[in-house]
Amino acid sequence: MKHWIRVAVLIIILSLGVIFRENTQTEEIVLPKNEIVEEKKEIKKTIAVVADIHDDNETLKKAIEKMKENGVSLLLVAGDLTINGKETELKIVKETLENGGIDYLVTPGNHDIYLNKYQGIFERNYLSTVKDNLKIILIDNSNWRGLGDEQKKWIESESRDCLKINCLVVMHKPLGHYLTKHVMGENSEKVTAEAEWLNDLLLENKVNQIYVGHLHFNSVYQYLGMETTVVGAISKQRNNQTPRYLELGWDGEKFVSKVIVLE
């Protein structure tokens, strides 16, 4: 008899539990999901990076017209404006840039320094500027002998700012590559060591991306922790691709990059 009483009590308890759960379920309040809206920041400026013009001023003019259509406010040239670095060649490219109507900054490539005429036309071979929370550093690594002591000290000083402000670093030659030796330090152990020093210095100062030319082929790759963007070549001659350049939209915190192919 006691056994049946225990069973009856257990059935009653279980029944009450079911009723309780059903009642609490009907009383649940379903809160609406919050919509996540990604804030799109306004582009503060658009920067174009070109390289390897090699005296093809007609294609450069075409590129500049495209830049104007796209609202480019600053043009950076990553070297090899000419084929032989002649004074007349350098002057023609400078005239094209001056008449383009876009502010520009230039650093030389190895072809531009053959005859030591570059600084007589463009004055500075390495330089920096700051605007819109962005520091732009143009490094001259065109010389097969290396950076030079004066420039190395300058780079050390200028790159320290990259710990507290965003930096865009442009040079002609890549600091390294897994598939080609056609980089800074080609055929020179001393300059290869300088390239590694520069790579480490930039990484130490929170620069983890550089923009270069020299290889005549637009690509992006990682080497020793540094993301390297080869912007491609403007010149139609000796070009492994259709002429192209890079546009970088800057919103004050990050870049949105786009490759512009010139038909």
N, C-alpha and C positions, 0 to 999 in steps of 0.2 A: 504493500500500500504506500509506504514511504517513497518507494522507487517511483511510482506513478505521480506522486505529488511533486517530486524533484523535476520530472520530465515536464509536467504541466507548467511549473514555475519558469523553467528554461525557455519553453515555447513562448510564454508571455513576454519575457525579457527580450527575446530576439525580435518579436513582433513590434514591441515598442521602439527598438533600435531602428528597424526599417522605417517605421512611421516618422521617427525623429529625423532620419537622414532625408526622407522625401520632403519633409516640411522645410528643412534648412536649404535644400536644393532649390525649392520654389522661391525662397526668400533671398537667394543670391542676387547681388547687384553687379551687373556687368558694366565696367567702366569703358568708355570709348577709347580706342587706341590713339595715342598722340601721333600726328603726322610729322615725319621728319623732313624738314625742308632744307636742302643744301644751299647755303648762301653762296651766290656767285659774285665774286668781287670784280669790280670794274677794272679793265686793263688800263694801267696808268700810261704805259708807253710801249711801243713796238720797236724792237731793235733788230736790224738785219746784220747778219754776219756773212761776208763773202771772202773768197780766197782764190788764188791762182787765176788771175785775170790774164796774165801773159800777153799784154798788148792788145787783147781783143776788146777794144773800147766800144765797138758797136754793140756787142752783147752786154757789156757793162751798162751802156745807156738804156738798153732794153730792160735790164734788171732794175735800174733806178726808177724808170717809169712805172714798173710794177710795184715797187716799194711805195711810191707816192699814192697809187690807187689803194694800197693796203694800210695807209696811215703810218708808215714807218717814220720815226722821228730821229733816229740815230743809226748811222751806218758804220760798222766796224770792218776793217779790211785786214785779214789775217795773212798778209804777205804774198809774194810773187805777183806784184803788179805788172812786171815786165818780163821779157825773155833774157835780155842781156844787161839790164841795169844801166843803160845809156842815159845820159842827161836828157836827151830829146824824148826818149821813151817815158821816163819818169815825169817830165813836164806835161806830156800829152795826157797821161792818166790823171795827174793832179788837176789839169784843166777840166777833164770829164767830171771828176768828183766835185770840183768847185761849181761848175755849171749845173750840177744835178739838183741843187736846191734842198739838199738834206745835210744836216750836220754830220761830220764824219771824223773818225780817228783811224790811224793807220800804223801798223808795225810791219817791218820788212820781211821778205822771204829770202832764201839763199840766192835767187836769181837777181834780186835787187841790189846786192852789195858787191857784185863782181868788180865794178870800176870805182867803188867808193864815192859814188855821186848821190847816194840816197839822202844823207843828212843835209846836203846842200840844197835839196829841194823840199824835203818834208821836215827838216830841223830835228825833231825828236824821233828816236828809234824805239823808245819804250816810254810809257806814260800811264797816268791814271786819272780818273775823274769820279766824282760822286754826285748822284742825283736820284731823287725819289727812293730813298732808303736802299740804294744800290751803288756799290763801288765797282767800277770797271777798270780792270788792270790789263794792259797790253804789254806782253813780255817779248823781247827780241831774242829768239834763240836761233836766228838764221845763220850765224857764223859758225863755221866748222871748228873754229878754235875754242868755242864755248861762250859763256855768258859774260865773262869779264868780272873782275873783282868789284868794280863800281856798281854794276848792275845787280850783282848778287846781294850787296849790302842794301841796295834800294828795294829789291824784292822782299828781303827779310823784313824791312821796315813797313812797306806797304801792305804786305799780307797779314800783318798782325791785326789790322782793322777787321779782317774777315771773321775774327772771333766774336765781334759785336755787331757787324753789319753784313748783309748779303753781298757776295762778290761774284762778278762775272769775269772769268779769266780767259784771255785769248792769246794765242801765239801761233807761229807758223808751223813748226814741226811737232808731231806727236812725241811724247816723252818715252813711248815704248809701244811695242806691238808684238803679238804672238806669231804672226804670219809673215812679217816683212822686217828687214833691218833698215829700211828707208825711213829712219826716224832720227831724232836728236842723238848725236853720238855715233852715227854711222862711221865705221872705220876708225874710231877713236875711243880707247878705253877711258881716257881722262874725261871726255865730254859725256860718255855714257854714265860715268859716275856722277857728273854734274846733273844729268837728267834725273837720276834716282834721288839725288839730294833735293832737287826742285820738287819732285813728286812727293817726297816725304814732308817737305816744308809746307806745301800747300795743304796736304791732308792734316797735318798737325794744326793748321790754322783754320780748319773746318771748310776748306775748299775741296769738294769731292767730284767736281766736274770741270773739264776744260773744253774749249772749242778751238779746233786747229784746221789747217789746210794740208798742203804738201802732197797728199796721196792721190788727189784727183778722183776720189771715190767717196761719196757720202755714206757714212756708216757710224754706228755707235757700238762701243765695246768697253769692257772693263780691263784694266791692266794695273796690277799692283795696288788695287783699291781705288784707283782713279777712273771715273767714267769719262771716256773721251769721245767727243762728237767731231767727226770729220765732216766739214760742212759741204764738201764737194767743190767743183771747179766752175768758174764762170767761162773760161776759155773753151772754144769749140775744138781747138787743136789738142792733141794728145790727152783727150779726156775719155775716161773709161765709162762715162755716162753722158746723158743729155745735160747741157749746162744747167746749173742749179745753185741755189744759195739757201740760207736758213733764216727764218723769221722767228723771233722770240717775243711773245707777249708777256709783259711784266705787270703784275697786279699789286706790287709792293711787298710780296712775300715769296712768290714762286713764278716760274716760267711755264708758259705753254708754247711748245715749239712746233714749227711747221716747215716742212721742206717745200720750197717753191721751185718747180721745174719750169725752165724756159723753153718753150716750143721752138 
